[in-house]
Every structure is written in structure tokens, then in C-alpha cells.
Amino acid sequence: MIKLKSLLTEAVCGECFRWAYRKVTKGGPLLRLVHGTVFVPFLGKRINHAWVENKKSVFDWQMNGNGRKNGIAYIKLLTGYDEKQAGNIHARGYDKKSYYKDVKVKVDDVYDKMEAGITMLKNKHLGPWK
């Protein structure tokens, strides 16, 4: 029998490092790759995580790279927002200040496109790099 907590852990601890690296290296010059930890309330613990951000917005795999339906479901589960609010976050990105507060972000490192590429080549994997 599959337990809900193990299923959620698998869904949450997925492809964030790969997705964020690709997103920042293919994106514009204002995007930054961020490695850190976030608190996931339904797991009751902090997890290593990677996301992409610009000055005002955050994009992460669970919310933006895992398909619209899954992204909206994850946003609703994480925040308690309704379908419309979650859909807006999925479409436009998560407000950076709100994201940092809502998931209790602890930033380890921030990389621009070139720094991410160099660090990946040095480490020979997509992260985390510390």
C-alpha cells in the first residue's frame, strides 16, 4: 500500500535542480538560479530546493514546471489559495516576498547564468553544490 506522505515526498523532491538549472541557462539575463532550503508544511520538514527568480517573482518546478494541473494543485496545497489565486501564481510566478515568507526560504547560494554553468561543470552535477 502506498502511503500518502511517501507519495508527497516523492512529488516534492523531484526535478527541481535539473529544471531550475535549465530554466536559468535558457532564460534571460535577469533570471537567477537559487539553491537553498524550504519548509514543506505537509511533510513537516525542510528540504533542499532550487528555484529561479527575477527581481519580483519566483518560479519553481513544483509550481511552474510540473504541468498546469499539478502546479496549481501544489500551490493550493502549500498555500491554501483557491483555484483562481493558484492559477495566477502558476501563470505569472509567485511574488518573491510572499514566496520567501510562505515557504520559509533559507538561501544558500544565488547564481547568474554564467556562474551556474561554470559551477555545474566543476561539480559535474546539477545540484545542490554545497
MOGI-V93225 format. One record per residue. N is the residue number from 1. OMEGA is omega as a letter, one per 30 degrees, with the letter a starting at -180 (* if undefined). Layout:
n: [N & N]
omega: [OMEGA & OMEGA]
This chain:
n: [1 & 2 & 3 & 4 & 5 & 6 & 7 & 8 & 9 & 10 & 11 & 12 & 13 & 14 & 15 & 16 & 17 & 18 & 19 & 20 & 21 & 22 & 23 & 24 & 25 & 26 & 27 & 28 & 29 & 30 & 31 & 32 & 33 & 34 & 35 & 36 & 37 & 38 & 39 & 40 & 41 & 42 & 43 & 44 & 45 & 46 & 47 & 48 & 49 & 50 & 51 & 52 & 53 & 54 & 55 & 56 & 57 & 58 & 59 & 60 & 61 & 62 & 63 & 64 & 65 & 66 & 67 & 68 & 69 & 70 & 71 & 72 & 73 & 74 & 75 & 76 & 77 & 78 & 79 & 80 & 81 & 82 & 83 & 84 & 85 & 86 & 87 & 88 & 89 & 90 & 91 & 92 & 93 & 94 & 95 & 96 & 97 & 98 & 99 & 100 & 101 & 102 & 103 & 104 & 105 & 106 & 107 & 108 & 109 & 110 & 111 & 112 & 113 & 114 & 115 & 116 & 117 & 118 & 119 & 120 & 121 & 122 & 123 & 124 & 125 & 126 & 127 & 128 & 129 & 130]
omega: [l & l & a & a & l & l & l & l & l & a & a & a & a & a & a & a & l & a & a & l & a & a & a & a & l & a & a & a & a & l & l & l & a & l & l & l & l & l & l & a & a & l & a & a & l & l & l & a & l & l & l & l & l & a & a & a & l & l & l & a & a & a & a & a & a & a & a & a & l & l & l & l & l & l & l & l & a & a & a & l & l & a & a & l & l & l & l & l & a & a & a & a & a & l & a & a & l & l & a & l & a & a & l & a & l & a & l & a & l & a & l & a & a & l & l & a & a & a & l & l & l & a & l & l & a & l & g & a & l & *]
